[in-house]
């Protein structure tokens, strides 16, 4: 590996760490406290429901 490859690898690692920090920050701000209440009967009804047919299918 030559010097330019090492320099490029360091830049790439820095950019990836910055992206990860940004994504974690956005998750912390907007998603962290979001909760969806789900009860067992509604979940089972959703999973066991027959799939919808496209127009013209039997």
MILOVO-293904 format. One record per residue (C-alpha): residue in one letter; residue number from 1; x, y, z. Coordinates in steps of 0.001 Angstrom, whole numbers, plus 500000, padded with zeros to 6 digits. Layout:
% MILOVO-293904
@type->A	seq->NUM	xx->X	yy->Y	zz->Z;
...
***
This chain:
% MILOVO-293904
@type->X	seq->1	xx->500000	yy->500000	zz->500000;
@type->X	seq->2	xx->501450	yy->503372	zz->499062;
@type->X	seq->3	xx->500961	yy->506735	zz->500778;
@type->X	seq->4	xx->498024	yy->507839	zz->498611;
@type->X	seq->5	xx->496139	yy->504602	zz->499371;
@type->X	seq->6	xx->496658	yy->505092	zz->503095;
@type->X	seq->7	xx->495514	yy->508701	zz->502862;
@type->X	seq->8	xx->492398	yy->507672	zz->500917;
@type->X	seq->9	xx->491632	yy->504925	zz->503442;
@type->X	seq->10	xx->491850	yy->507421	zz->506319;
@type->X	seq->11	xx->489511	yy->509831	zz->504518;
@type->X	seq->12	xx->487052	yy->507044	zz->503790;
@type->X	seq->13	xx->487085	yy->505889	zz->507413;
@type->X	seq->14	xx->486492	yy->509466	zz->508587;
@type->X	seq->15	xx->483551	yy->509939	zz->506209;
@type->X	seq->16	xx->482000	yy->506641	zz->507306;
@type->X	seq->17	xx->482354	yy->507551	zz->510983;
@type->X	seq->18	xx->480762	yy->510944	zz->510343;
@type->X	seq->19	xx->477851	yy->509302	zz->508503;
@type->X	seq->20	xx->477371	yy->506846	zz->511336;
@type->X	seq->21	xx->477393	yy->509661	zz->513891;
@type->X	seq->22	xx->474854	yy->511620	zz->511831;
@type->X	seq->23	xx->472541	yy->508615	zz->511474;
@type->X	seq->24	xx->472758	yy->507856	zz->515187;
@type->X	seq->25	xx->472008	yy->511503	zz->515973;
@type->X	seq->26	xx->468954	yy->511520	zz->513720;
@type->X	seq->27	xx->467737	yy->508264	zz->515257;
@type->X	seq->28	xx->468267	yy->509691	zz->518748;
@type->X	seq->29	xx->466255	yy->512813	zz->517905;
@type->X	seq->30	xx->463340	yy->511324	zz->515987;
@type->X	seq->31	xx->462987	yy->507571	zz->516523;
@type->X	seq->32	xx->464235	yy->506786	zz->520024;
@type->X	seq->33	xx->460986	yy->507583	zz->521853;
@type->X	seq->34	xx->458571	yy->506351	zz->519174;
@type->X	seq->35	xx->456505	yy->503426	zz->520404;
@type->X	seq->36	xx->453594	yy->501686	zz->518739;
@type->X	seq->37	xx->451192	yy->499837	zz->521015;
@type->X	seq->38	xx->450319	yy->496421	zz->519593;
@type->X	seq->39	xx->448136	yy->493765	zz->521163;
@type->X	seq->40	xx->448305	yy->490080	zz->520268;
@type->X	seq->41	xx->444841	yy->489816	zz->518705;
@type->X	seq->42	xx->445387	yy->492733	zz->516300;
@type->X	seq->43	xx->448792	yy->491394	zz->515268;
@type->X	seq->44	xx->447374	yy->487897	zz->514681;
@type->X	seq->45	xx->444462	yy->489321	zz->512689;
@type->X	seq->46	xx->446851	yy->491270	zz->510496;
@type->X	seq->47	xx->449142	yy->488290	zz->509893;
@type->X	seq->48	xx->446362	yy->485778	zz->509246;
@type->X	seq->49	xx->444302	yy->488002	zz->506950;
@type->X	seq->50	xx->443897	yy->486692	zz->503381;
@type->X	seq->51	xx->445946	yy->488608	zz->500807;
@type->X	seq->52	xx->444024	yy->491027	zz->498603;
@type->X	seq->53	xx->443513	yy->489919	zz->495035;
@type->X	seq->54	xx->444374	yy->492107	zz->492091;
@type->X	seq->55	xx->441476	yy->493283	zz->489891;
@type->X	seq->56	xx->440435	yy->490526	zz->487501;
@type->X	seq->57	xx->441830	yy->487648	zz->489624;
@type->X	seq->58	xx->439668	yy->484983	zz->491239;
***
